[in-house]
Amino acid sequence: MQNIHQDKILILDFGSQYTQLIARRIREIGVYSELWAWDVTAEQIREFNPKGIILSGGPESTTAENSPMAPAFVFEAGVPVLGICYGMQTMAMQLGGLTENSDHREFGHAEIVLQATDALFHNLTESNKLEVWMSHGDKVTQLPAGFKVIAATPTCPIAAMSDESRQFYGVQFHPEVTHTACGLALLTNFVVHTCHCRTEWTPANIIDDAVARLKAQIGDDEVILGLSGGVDSSVTALLLHRAIGKKLHCVFVDNGLLRLNEADQVMTMFGDRFGLNITRIDAESRFLAALAGLTDPEAKRKMIGKVFVDVFDEEAQKHRQVKWLAQGTIYPDVIESAASKTGKAHVIKSHHNVGGLPDYMKLGLVEPLRELFKDEVRRIGLALGLPTEMLNRHPFPGPGLGVRVLGEIKKEYCDLLRRADAIFIEELHKAGYYYQVSQAFAVFLPVKSVGVMGDGRKYDWVIALRAVETIDFMTAHWAELPYALLAQISNRLINEIDGISRVVYDISGKPPATIEWE
């Protein structure tokens, strides 16, 4: 089959908060892209062989000494180059233009006025104006030789520039953010019409490519995978199942910290519906025994991780013929792992074993999702037959209810919380709010409160409800759910679950609070 990596775009990262978004937008268009640090070598670029290069924005100033610069080879490679924000400024400086600190910084919405047209702005707007998103302090004040001004604002006389003979383009705004009108169309003009990339990065092609790669990597060997039922491990399992069938051994560890009926749902979905070779390990009592007496959140997290590794290792020892460990590592994991090690977002060729399995296992690593963003993984999962409601379910922490039961974890607390959480989510679905909020869950508070049921006095537990709205989970606002809906949920929790006397709603934002309570 056609190698779907043949047509690809290289993005050099100068540190913008939006850089990952550029890569995601290019892939939405249907073209493969990778994100590398700005200081790559000419040889690395040649080896990657991109059909176009994008220089990202960044927090530095090109007027400062030793500011980051694109490798000179970028402008000698013979491919189109697009500079965005800082990327445009360094392009201008490196090619003989000038930049200066601006007296009028632009952050937020702005209106650019087109002074001319080029391949980048072709058919973007019927007028000569376009709403864009700015975020810059410096500006280009003198064009390099061969460039012309394409767009301007009252405070930024060179808001876009181009040298069409060399296919070099620069925009001072951010086309990758949704606030820029026609931003995706502009990127499409660059990637498809200027770089002539074929739009073959589609779910069907990605699946075919991944399966072919897995067959080539694994051969006749056997693979073991810790299947949690989350999106990443589920899609990893289905890709491997398509590639090697019953030679994949899935291990589902029921740690007693899952949502209501979740363990049964995972087994039904992957064992019965998809026919995977899956083993369920009932380890609830083992996890709860190990967690007894622990109240510190970090101590609980570490213990849950340790027991999981022990349980998984014991099961893996039963499969002596297994030579590979599969993991659901995705592209942001790779970027963040590289950045944490080097301070830069270099693409790296090997990823640390996030499962923390013992070195003596000596298993090779299989990571079929390591080139994919989360939204791509969801689209792949849909194409593989996973239900939409599973793929779009709210995030669930790795330690599960271990960080939603505050303080010491006991079975009675988990059982009570499971039922409360299920009612909360059920009511959000019924009222049409589940997909309007980004994450919602119940929290068990280890305090008792006086209540009255009928003519009797109650002294029972308190449940907190948490629902947030967020774009990137870095910041979040508490969801302003209707009072009537909150009242309905509270009534059901107190009336249907023996042991709850009070319900509270968390109205903390992030920051200062985190989304999870622990």
Disulfide bonds with the S-S distance in Angstrom:
none
